Amino acid sequence: MRKTLLAIATIIMVGFNFFVEYFTLNGYTRFEIIEAIPIYFLPSTFVYNIWYVIYVGLIVFAIYLLLSKKDIEADLTKWIYVTYISNFVWIFTWHYGLTGLAVLAVLIQLISLVQVYIRLWRYNKPIFAYGIFRVYFAWIVVATISNIAAVNYLARGGEYIFSAEWTAVALMAIITFLALGALKKHMDCLFATVITWAIFGILVKHFYTSEIIVNSAILLILLLIVGLAVNALNSNLSKPSKS
């Protein structure tokens, strides 16, 4: 019963997000809200297609729950529910201009995904079914930082404490080091790939408008590629050789 209810909740969550992608909520689509806030940390809109990867992955997860004979741990289930509920509140509050509540909701979503992420490794969950939560987690890390930056921008009347471009560079550096940390601790190439994708989107968006951001993004992407390559090499070396 626990698995069935979670599978149904997963499908509802994906359905709601898909509806918001294709239709409007309070007269706005998600992309219109994204483009309305001119901060440098936001990537180009094509990067947000990663949501479709997340949706497909969650549907695969729901199917796995329905077909698998293995049960899912109660504490992991609880945090996945918190993730789904906070996702709904996050989208709703952003679309209705409740930016303070939106930041609170995305922070709760981030915290719940941290708990999910920890338990994926603790319980050694199969990547084909649960790996999508690593992708989701990485993307919400990016979303949380961009949401906080956007709300700070709006609260200060369109002004920055520091240079807008250097603020974006600092934020890109933060998510890069988080990705490198995930590679070092868990050899998590999924998390690092999502972060690389996000930084690439920032590079593309500002390719003709900000030399500082473009050069910094290229450097950070190269750093992540090296990290991914080292991770792949270490992964191959750690495999037992066949005699």
MITORFI-471417 format. One record per residue (C-alpha): residue in three letters; residue number from 0; x, y, z. Coordinates in steps of 0.001 Angstrom, whole numbers. Example, Ala and Ser with C-alpha at 12.3 -4.5 7.8 and 13.67 -1.06 7.14 Angstrom:
<recs>
ALA 0 12300 -4500 7800;
SER 1 13670 -1060 7140;
</recs>
This chain:
<recs>
MET 0 0 0 0;
ARG 1 2845 2409 855;
LYS 2 4413 1957 -2577;
THR 3 1085 2325 -4384;
LEU 4 210 5564 -2598;
LEU 5 3660 6994 -3293;
ALA 6 3393 6024 -6967;
ILE 7 21 7803 -7201;
ALA 8 1457 10876 -5445;
THR 9 4383 10860 -7888;
ILE 10 2064 10801 -10901;
ILE 11 -45 13642 -9437;
MET 12 3078 15718 -8798;
VAL 13 4329 15190 -12360;
GLY 14 875 15943 -13764;
PHE 15 636 19232 -11881;
ASN 16 4102 20331 -12997;
PHE 17 3382 19315 -16579;
PHE 18 165 21360 -16515;
VAL 19 2049 24446 -15329;
GLU 20 4649 23941 -18087;
TYR 21 2083 23909 -20887;
PHE 22 -676 26109 -19528;
THR 23 -779 29046 -17140;
LEU 24 -1233 29510 -13425;
ASN 25 -2476 32963 -12431;
GLY 26 -1948 34000 -16055;
TYR 27 1750 33098 -16228;
THR 28 3775 30209 -17547;
ARG 29 6915 29120 -15721;
PHE 30 9149 30524 -18471;
GLU 31 7455 33936 -18318;
ILE 32 8189 34166 -14605;
ILE 33 11807 33105 -15143;
GLU 34 12413 35695 -17851;
ALA 35 10774 38492 -15839;
ILE 36 13654 38694 -13338;
PRO 37 16910 39947 -14913;
ILE 38 19581 38316 -12770;
TYR 39 22798 36944 -14234;
PHE 40 22665 33600 -12429;
LEU 41 19609 32427 -14376;
PRO 42 20503 30132 -17307;
SER 43 19017 30261 -20789;
THR 44 15452 28952 -20979;
PHE 45 16399 25814 -22960;
VAL 46 18249 24566 -19873;
TYR 47 14938 24309 -18021;
ASN 48 14018 21407 -20292;
ILE 49 15793 19341 -17662;
TRP 50 12408 19336 -15932;
TYR 51 11183 16963 -18647;
VAL 52 14037 14596 -17786;
ILE 53 12941 14793 -14158;
TYR 54 9293 14137 -15085;
VAL 55 10174 11078 -17177;
GLY 56 12472 9800 -14443;
LEU 57 9756 10201 -11818;
ILE 58 7273 8306 -13999;
VAL 59 9844 5494 -14295;
PHE 60 10178 5622 -10506;
ALA 61 6384 5363 -10101;
ILE 62 6242 2361 -12461;
TYR 63 9087 737 -10538;
LEU 64 7173 1184 -7281;
LEU 65 4102 -484 -8769;
LEU 66 6005 -3422 -10284;
SER 67 8757 -4047 -7757;
LYS 68 8303 -6596 -4995;
LYS 69 10714 -4687 -2771;
ASP 70 9199 -2316 -236;
ILE 71 10398 1261 250;
GLU 72 11636 2476 3613;
ALA 73 9195 4572 5660;
ASP 74 11653 7398 6353;
LEU 75 12596 7694 2667;
THR 76 8910 7733 1722;
LYS 77 8221 10514 4224;
TRP 78 10873 12800 2768;
ILE 79 9719 12161 -793;
TYR 80 6211 13247 237;
VAL 81 7648 16416 1796;
THR 82 9480 17064 -1481;
TYR 83 6285 16750 -3515;
ILE 84 4213 18950 -1201;
SER 85 6859 21675 -1053;
ASN 86 7186 21518 -4853;
PHE 87 3467 22261 -5189;
VAL 88 3654 25153 -2695;
TRP 89 6794 26502 -4389;
ILE 90 5192 26663 -7827;
PHE 91 1910 28059 -6509;
THR 92 3542 30835 -4470;
TRP 93 5862 31908 -7300;
HIS 94 2971 32187 -9732;
TYR 95 961 34282 -7295;
GLY 96 3844 36609 -6459;
LEU 97 4346 35363 -2900;
THR 98 8115 35440 -3257;
GLY 99 8983 35176 433;
LEU 100 6855 32061 835;
ALA 101 8261 30724 -2437;
VAL 102 11802 30906 -1066;
LEU 103 10678 29176 2129;
ALA 104 9014 26448 53;
VAL 105 12062 25866 -2139;
LEU 106 14271 25717 971;
ILE 107 11986 23040 2436;
GLN 108 12142 21225 -894;
LEU 109 15937 21427 -818;
ILE 110 16139 20138 2766;
SER 111 13797 17253 1988;
LEU 112 15843 16316 -1088;
VAL 113 19007 16386 1027;
GLN 114 17328 13818 3270;
VAL 115 16254 11748 258;
TYR 116 19781 11961 -1169;
ILE 117 21346 10738 2080;
ARG 118 18970 7787 2214;
LEU 119 19557 6797 -1402;
TRP 120 23164 6053 -496;
ARG 121 22339 4635 2935;
TYR 122 19924 2069 1488;
ASN 123 21943 1528 -1709;
LYS 124 18970 2230 -3962;
PRO 125 19207 1174 -7644;
ILE 126 20188 4053 -9907;
PHE 127 17746 3191 -12713;
ALA 128 14774 3754 -10383;
TYR 129 16035 6241 -7805;
GLY 130 18807 8036 -9697;
ILE 131 16346 10675 -10861;
PHE 132 16238 12040 -7318;
ARG 133 19955 12817 -7630;
VAL 134 19182 14801 -10787;
TYR 135 16225 16483 -9079;
PHE 136 18347 17348 -6037;
ALA 137 21093 18940 -8133;
TRP 138 18579 21027 -10056;
ILE 139 16852 22220 -6883;
VAL 140 20250 23314 -5547;
VAL 141 20485 25585 -8603;
ALA 142 16845 26657 -8265;
THR 143 17210 27499 -4571;
ILE 144 20217 29732 -5142;
SER 145 18586 31452 -8125;
ASN 146 15343 31971 -6178;
ILE 147 17173 33554 -3254;
ALA 148 19150 35755 -5649;
ALA 149 15945 36783 -7439;
VAL 150 14102 37658 -4232;
ASN 151 17107 39625 -2970;
TYR 152 17175 41505 -6292;
LEU 153 13468 42347 -6027;
ALA 154 13708 43301 -2346;
ARG 155 16545 45737 -3072;
GLY 156 14655 47408 -5902;
GLY 157 16783 45917 -8662;
GLU 158 20106 46643 -6978;
TYR 159 22900 44304 -5898;
ILE 160 25106 44418 -2823;
PHE 161 28070 43623 -5078;
SER 162 28529 43648 -8845;
ALA 163 25734 41668 -10536;
GLU 164 28223 39803 -12712;
TRP 165 30630 38930 -9912;
THR 166 27693 37810 -7767;
ALA 167 26747 35361 -10534;
VAL 168 30360 34163 -10767;
ALA 169 30461 33545 -7013;
LEU 170 27200 31580 -7155;
MET 171 28482 29488 -10076;
ALA 172 31630 28751 -8079;
ILE 173 29540 27607 -5102;
ILE 174 27522 25076 -7106;
THR 175 30702 23908 -8856;
PHE 176 32382 23058 -5564;
LEU 177 29211 21333 -4360;
ALA 178 29331 19182 -7508;
LEU 179 33019 18397 -6998;
GLY 180 32222 17459 -3404;
ALA 181 29510 15052 -4592;
LEU 182 31999 13527 -7029;
LYS 183 34612 13076 -4322;
LYS 184 32284 11666 -1658;
HIS 185 29847 9590 -3719;
MET 186 31302 9533 -7262;
ASP 187 27988 11133 -8195;
CYS 188 28313 11927 -11883;
LEU 189 24581 12682 -12186;
PHE 190 24736 15561 -9716;
ALA 191 27870 16986 -11344;
THR 192 26414 16679 -14854;
VAL 193 23316 18666 -13883;
ILE 194 25474 21431 -12400;
THR 195 27589 21476 -15570;
TRP 196 24397 21781 -17630;
ALA 197 23196 24728 -15521;
ILE 198 26491 26608 -15834;
PHE 199 26535 25936 -19572;
GLY 200 23087 27537 -19760;
ILE 201 24347 30630 -17947;
LEU 202 27278 30797 -20370;
VAL 203 24974 30616 -23405;
LYS 204 22572 33232 -22052;
HIS 205 25324 35793 -21470;
PHE 206 27680 34817 -24298;
TYR 207 27402 38211 -26001;
THR 208 26732 40357 -22941;
SER 209 29236 39503 -20205;
GLU 210 32848 38517 -20775;
ILE 211 33390 37985 -17043;
ILE 212 30560 35456 -16768;
VAL 213 31477 33661 -19998;
ASN 214 35158 33269 -19081;
SER 215 34309 32168 -15539;
ALA 216 31691 29699 -16769;
ILE 217 34146 28164 -19253;
LEU 218 36739 27747 -16498;
LEU 219 34232 26149 -14118;
ILE 220 32861 23832 -16818;
LEU 221 36399 22680 -17639;
LEU 222 36974 22050 -13934;
LEU 223 33799 19958 -13770;
ILE 224 34725 18018 -16912;
VAL 225 38102 17189 -15367;
GLY 226 36310 16101 -12191;
LEU 227 33938 13881 -14170;
ALA 228 36849 12388 -16128;
VAL 229 38792 11621 -12935;
ASN 230 35631 10116 -11449;
ALA 231 35194 7861 -14492;
LEU 232 38853 6800 -14316;
ASN 233 38648 6039 -10592;
SER 234 35414 4126 -11144;
ASN 235 37070 1927 -13772;
LEU 236 40136 1359 -11599;
SER 237 37978 347 -8637;
LYS 238 36260 -2412 -10631;
PRO 239 37707 -5880 -10004;
SER 240 39764 -7082 -12950;
LYS 241 38686 -10213 -14806;
SER 242 41337 -12886 -15004;
</recs>
